[in-house]
Amino acid sequence: MCHHTSNSSDRRVGASGYSLVELMVSMGLTLGMLAAAFALFDGMMTVSDAAVTIAEMNQNLRATVNVISRDLTVAGAEIPIGGIAIPGGSGSGPVTRPGPGALTFPVSSGVLSVITPGYSLGPTVGNLPSDIITILMIDPLSQLDEYPLTDLTPSGSQIEVDSRTDISGGASQVVIGDILMISNNRGATLGMVTNVNYHTNKINFASSDPLNLNQPSASHGRIADLQDPGPPASYPPTVAKKLTLTTYFLDNSNSSRPMMMRQIGAAPANPVALYITALQFSYDLSDGVTVNQRDTTTPNEIRKVNLLVSARSEARSRRSGQYFANSIFTSVTIRNLAYRDKY
């Protein structure tokens, strides 16, 4: 009796369990499903990360192209045909050009052009030399020229703005470091503001300014040259306009984080976008024949600027370990120059 009961119990226990083979098959199937799920999840994460990384990279590209294109579009408005005289001749020194390193403006033409090319003057990024560009325009918000100047010193070192113009604030505000174009029927030249007296509305252009624009000892390109010879020498009705002198260049001082920089006048440069790896310009000239020229000795004939910008991603691809990269090429017609006589 007892023996029979024991055998029956053993069979029931064996019938309700799993064999080792069944257990291993079940575990294998479970692990396979988990592996597939993890692979799918990892793929989704890779695609998601790549999409975010590429979107950020393309945003940096668009930001760079948009800001440069915007400045190029309005460049040259109210600037005299042929550019603005800068100090030159005997007694003059080089005029400092904003940007990377110790740069100066070319003085052979004796003028500062609306567009100053800078072929290969920027840093090398990834074995590719970069360009710079300097763009000249009237400050579109300034109302400094609403009235003629009240007075100018014979040396051109000081001007007095009409008392009806508030140079202490608002649209006509003038501060140290501003660049002004002083012009009348005898021409135009530049001065960098070194002091402002808001009580008397007087603005000074002392020598040794950061860009070396104020050179009273130069033989030409001075504010004093705008006087009628007389006798006695005197200034015809003269106005002052605020200018914006903007330079774009790459900063590769941190090679793992190259940046597009925008510098206005002698003020510190500010970053526009990160991880920009290439900046190249070429130019179409007014002769209708010269196109995509990387450099030119006749910048006053520039009518279109062609811009190539490249960028890379901040992070590497999870799958390949390489950076993502992209480029944008665009052309901008300088509308304020497009219909001018090239002479």
C-alpha positions as CSV (number, residue, x, y, z in Angstrom):
1,M,0.0,0.0,0.0
2,C,2.7,2.5,1.0
3,H,4.9,1.5,-2.0
4,H,2.0,2.1,-4.5
5,T,1.2,5.6,-3.0
6,S,4.9,6.6,-3.3
7,N,5.1,5.8,-7.0
8,S,1.9,7.6,-7.8
9,S,3.2,10.7,-6.1
10,D,6.5,10.7,-8.0
11,R,4.7,10.5,-11.3
12,R,2.5,13.5,-10.4
13,V,5.5,15.6,-9.5
14,G,7.3,14.7,-12.6
15,A,4.3,15.4,-14.8
16,S,3.9,19.0,-13.4
17,G,7.6,20.2,-13.9
18,Y,9.9,21.2,-16.8
19,S,12.9,19.4,-18.1
20,L,16.3,21.0,-18.3
21,V,16.1,21.1,-22.1
22,E,12.7,23.0,-22.0
23,L,14.2,25.4,-19.5
24,M,17.2,26.2,-21.6
25,V,15.1,26.7,-24.7
26,S,12.8,29.0,-22.9
27,M,15.7,31.1,-21.5
28,G,17.2,31.2,-25.0
29,L,14.0,32.5,-26.5
30,T,13.7,35.1,-23.7
31,L,17.3,36.3,-24.2
32,G,16.8,36.5,-27.9
33,M,13.7,38.6,-27.5
34,L,15.5,40.9,-25.0
35,A,18.5,41.2,-27.4
36,A,16.2,42.1,-30.2
37,A,14.4,44.6,-28.0
38,F,17.6,46.2,-26.9
39,A,19.0,46.3,-30.4
40,L,15.8,48.1,-31.6
41,F,16.0,50.5,-28.6
42,D,19.7,51.2,-29.3
43,G,18.9,51.8,-33.0
44,M,16.1,54.2,-32.1
45,M,18.4,56.0,-29.7
46,T,21.1,56.2,-32.4
47,V,18.7,57.6,-34.9
48,S,17.3,60.1,-32.3
49,D,20.7,61.3,-31.2
50,A,21.8,61.7,-34.9
51,A,18.7,63.7,-35.7
52,V,19.2,66.1,-32.8
53,T,23.0,66.4,-33.6
54,I,22.4,67.0,-37.3
55,A,19.6,69.5,-36.5
56,E,22.0,71.5,-34.2
57,M,24.8,71.4,-36.8
58,N,22.4,72.7,-39.5
59,Q,21.1,75.4,-37.2
60,N,24.7,76.6,-36.8
61,L,25.1,76.7,-40.5
62,R,21.9,78.6,-41.1
63,A,22.7,81.1,-38.4
64,T,26.1,81.8,-39.9
65,V,24.8,82.2,-43.5
66,N,21.8,84.3,-42.4
67,V,23.8,86.8,-40.4
68,I,26.5,87.3,-43.0
69,S,23.9,87.5,-45.8
70,R,21.9,90.1,-43.9
71,D,24.9,92.4,-43.5
72,L,25.9,91.9,-47.2
73,T,22.4,92.8,-48.4
74,V,22.5,96.3,-46.8
75,A,26.2,96.9,-47.3
76,G,27.1,100.1,-49.0
77,A,23.9,102.1,-48.4
78,E,24.8,105.8,-48.4
79,I,28.5,105.1,-48.8
80,P,30.1,107.2,-51.5
81,I,30.8,105.5,-54.8
82,G,34.4,104.3,-54.7
83,G,34.6,104.1,-50.9
84,I,35.7,106.4,-48.2
85,A,39.1,108.0,-47.9
86,I,41.5,106.7,-45.2
87,P,44.8,108.2,-44.1
88,G,47.6,107.8,-46.5
89,G,50.7,109.3,-48.0
90,S,53.6,110.8,-46.2
91,G,53.3,111.0,-42.4
92,S,50.7,108.2,-42.3
93,G,50.7,104.8,-40.7
94,P,48.7,101.6,-41.4
95,V,45.0,101.5,-40.6
96,T,44.3,98.5,-38.4
97,R,41.8,96.0,-39.7
98,P,39.6,94.2,-37.2
99,G,39.9,90.5,-37.2
100,P,42.3,87.7,-36.3
101,G,46.0,88.6,-35.8
102,A,47.7,91.8,-36.7
103,L,45.9,92.9,-39.9
104,T,45.8,96.2,-41.7
105,F,43.7,97.6,-44.5
106,P,45.3,97.8,-48.0
107,V,46.2,101.4,-48.6
108,S,47.1,101.3,-52.3
109,S,43.7,102.7,-53.3
110,G,43.6,105.2,-50.5
111,V,40.0,104.3,-49.7
112,L,38.1,101.9,-47.5
113,S,35.7,100.0,-49.8
114,V,32.3,98.7,-49.0
115,I,33.6,95.1,-49.2
116,T,37.2,94.3,-48.2
117,P,38.1,90.7,-49.1
118,G,40.5,88.7,-47.0
119,Y,41.6,85.6,-48.9
120,S,43.3,83.1,-46.7
121,L,43.7,85.7,-43.9
122,G,41.8,83.5,-41.4
123,P,43.1,80.6,-39.4
124,T,43.6,77.1,-40.8
125,V,40.9,74.7,-39.7
126,G,41.3,71.0,-40.6
127,N,44.2,71.8,-43.0
128,L,42.0,74.3,-44.9
129,P,42.9,78.0,-44.7
130,S,39.9,80.2,-44.1
131,D,38.9,83.7,-45.4
132,I,37.7,86.8,-43.7
133,I,35.5,89.6,-44.9
134,T,35.0,93.2,-43.8
135,I,31.7,94.9,-44.6
136,L,31.1,98.7,-44.4
137,M,27.6,100.2,-44.0
138,I,25.8,103.1,-42.5
139,D,24.1,102.4,-39.2
140,P,20.5,102.2,-40.4
141,L,19.1,103.2,-37.0
142,S,21.2,106.3,-36.5
143,Q,19.8,109.8,-37.0
144,L,23.0,111.6,-36.3
145,D,23.0,113.3,-39.7
146,E,19.6,115.0,-39.3
147,Y,21.3,118.4,-39.1
148,P,24.6,119.7,-40.4
149,L,27.4,120.0,-37.9
150,T,27.6,123.3,-36.0
151,D,31.4,123.5,-36.0
152,L,34.6,121.6,-36.9
153,T,38.1,122.5,-35.8
154,P,40.6,123.3,-38.6
155,S,42.7,120.2,-37.6
156,G,39.6,118.0,-37.8
157,S,40.2,116.7,-34.3
158,Q,36.8,117.9,-33.0
159,I,33.3,118.3,-34.3
160,E,30.2,119.9,-32.7
161,V,26.8,118.4,-33.3
162,D,23.7,120.5,-33.7
163,S,22.1,121.1,-30.3
164,R,18.8,119.7,-31.5
165,T,20.4,116.3,-31.8
166,D,20.7,114.3,-28.6
167,I,24.0,112.4,-28.8
168,S,23.6,111.1,-25.3
169,G,21.0,108.5,-26.1
170,G,18.4,107.2,-28.5
171,A,18.9,106.9,-32.2
172,S,21.6,109.6,-32.4
173,Q,23.7,108.3,-29.5
174,V,27.4,108.5,-29.9
175,V,29.9,106.6,-27.7
176,I,33.6,106.2,-27.5
177,G,34.7,103.7,-30.2
178,D,32.1,104.6,-32.7
179,I,33.3,105.2,-36.3
180,L,31.8,108.3,-38.0
181,M,31.8,109.3,-41.6
182,I,32.3,113.0,-42.0
183,S,31.3,114.2,-45.4
184,N,30.4,117.3,-47.5
185,N,30.6,118.3,-51.1
186,R,34.4,117.9,-51.0
187,G,34.3,114.3,-50.1
188,A,34.2,111.9,-47.1
189,T,36.6,110.5,-44.6
190,L,36.5,108.6,-41.3
191,G,37.1,109.3,-37.6
192,M,37.0,107.1,-34.5
193,V,35.4,108.7,-31.5
194,T,37.8,109.0,-28.6
195,N,35.8,111.3,-26.3
196,V,32.3,112.7,-26.1
197,N,31.1,115.7,-24.2
198,Y,27.3,115.3,-23.9
199,H,26.9,118.8,-22.3
200,T,28.5,120.7,-25.3
201,N,27.6,118.1,-28.0
202,K,31.3,118.0,-28.9
203,I,33.0,114.8,-30.2
204,N,36.8,114.3,-30.3
205,F,39.0,112.3,-32.7
206,A,42.3,112.1,-30.9
207,S,45.2,110.3,-32.6
208,S,46.3,106.8,-31.5
209,D,42.7,105.4,-31.6
210,P,42.5,101.6,-31.7
211,L,42.1,101.4,-35.5
212,N,44.5,104.3,-36.2
213,L,41.9,106.1,-38.3
214,N,42.7,109.5,-36.7
215,Q,46.0,110.5,-38.3
216,P,46.3,114.4,-38.4
217,S,49.8,114.1,-39.7
218,A,48.8,112.1,-42.8
219,S,49.1,113.9,-46.1
220,H,45.5,113.0,-47.1
221,G,42.5,111.0,-45.9
222,R,42.0,113.4,-42.9
223,I,38.9,115.3,-41.8
224,A,40.8,118.5,-42.3
225,D,41.0,117.8,-46.0
226,L,37.2,118.5,-46.3
227,Q,37.9,122.3,-45.9
228,D,37.5,124.7,-48.7
229,P,41.0,126.1,-49.3
230,G,39.9,129.7,-48.8
231,P,41.3,132.0,-47.8
232,P,40.3,131.6,-45.1
233,A,40.0,127.9,-45.1
234,S,36.5,126.8,-43.9
235,Y,34.2,123.8,-44.0
236,P,31.2,123.8,-46.3
237,P,28.0,122.3,-44.8
238,T,29.1,119.0,-43.3
239,V,27.3,116.1,-41.8
240,A,28.4,113.1,-39.6
241,K,27.0,109.6,-40.0
242,K,27.5,106.6,-37.8
243,L,29.1,103.6,-39.6
244,T,29.2,99.9,-38.8
245,L,32.5,98.2,-39.8
246,T,31.9,94.4,-39.4
247,T,34.4,91.6,-39.9
248,Y,33.6,87.9,-40.0
249,F,36.3,85.3,-39.4
250,L,36.8,81.9,-37.8
251,D,38.4,81.4,-34.4
252,N,40.3,78.1,-34.1
253,S,42.1,78.9,-30.9
254,N,40.3,75.9,-29.4
255,S,40.7,73.4,-32.2
256,S,38.0,71.2,-30.8
257,R,35.5,74.0,-30.9
258,P,36.0,76.2,-34.0
259,M,33.7,79.2,-34.0
260,M,32.3,81.8,-36.4
261,M,33.1,85.3,-35.0
262,R,31.6,88.7,-35.8
263,Q,33.6,91.8,-34.8
264,I,32.2,95.3,-35.0
265,G,34.9,98.0,-35.2
266,A,37.5,97.7,-32.5
267,A,35.1,96.1,-30.0
268,P,35.7,92.5,-28.9
269,A,34.5,89.8,-31.3
270,N,31.4,87.8,-30.5
271,P,30.7,84.2,-31.5
272,V,27.9,83.7,-34.1
273,A,27.9,79.9,-34.2
274,L,29.9,77.0,-33.0
275,Y,31.7,74.2,-34.9
276,I,32.1,76.1,-38.1
277,T,35.0,74.4,-40.0
278,A,35.2,76.4,-43.3
279,L,34.6,79.9,-44.4
280,Q,35.4,80.9,-48.0
281,F,34.3,83.8,-50.2
282,S,34.5,84.4,-53.9
283,Y,33.4,87.5,-55.8
284,D,31.6,88.4,-59.0
285,L,32.8,91.8,-60.5
286,S,30.9,94.5,-62.4
287,D,32.7,93.6,-65.7
288,G,30.2,90.8,-66.2
289,V,33.0,88.4,-66.9
290,T,34.8,87.8,-63.7
291,V,32.9,85.4,-61.5
292,N,33.8,83.3,-58.5
293,Q,37.1,85.1,-58.1
294,R,38.7,84.2,-54.7
295,D,40.5,87.5,-54.3
296,T,40.5,90.8,-56.1
297,T,42.6,94.0,-56.1
298,T,39.6,96.0,-57.2
299,P,37.1,95.6,-54.4
300,N,35.0,98.6,-55.6
301,E,34.0,96.4,-58.6
302,I,32.5,93.7,-56.4
303,R,28.8,93.2,-57.1
304,K,28.1,89.8,-55.8
305,V,29.6,87.8,-52.9
306,N,29.5,84.0,-53.0
307,L,29.7,82.3,-49.6
308,L,30.7,78.7,-48.7
309,V,30.3,77.7,-45.0
310,S,30.9,74.2,-43.6
311,A,30.2,72.9,-40.2
312,R,30.5,69.7,-38.2
313,S,28.5,68.3,-35.4
314,E,29.3,68.8,-31.7
315,A,29.2,65.0,-30.9
316,R,30.4,62.0,-32.9
317,S,28.0,59.4,-34.4
318,R,27.3,56.6,-31.9
319,R,27.5,54.1,-34.8
320,S,30.6,55.3,-36.8
321,G,32.4,57.4,-34.3
322,Q,32.8,60.1,-36.9
323,Y,31.5,63.7,-36.9
324,F,28.6,64.6,-39.1
325,A,29.4,67.4,-41.6
326,N,27.5,69.6,-43.9
327,S,28.0,72.7,-46.1
328,I,25.9,75.6,-47.5
329,F,26.8,77.6,-50.6
330,T,24.9,80.8,-51.4
331,S,25.3,84.0,-53.3
332,V,24.4,87.5,-52.2
333,T,24.0,90.4,-54.6
334,I,25.2,93.7,-53.0
335,R,22.0,95.6,-53.9
336,N,23.5,99.0,-53.1
337,L,26.4,98.3,-55.5
338,A,24.6,96.3,-58.2
339,Y,23.5,99.2,-60.3
340,R,26.4,101.6,-59.7
341,D,28.8,102.7,-62.4
342,K,32.0,100.7,-61.7
343,Y,34.0,103.9,-62.2
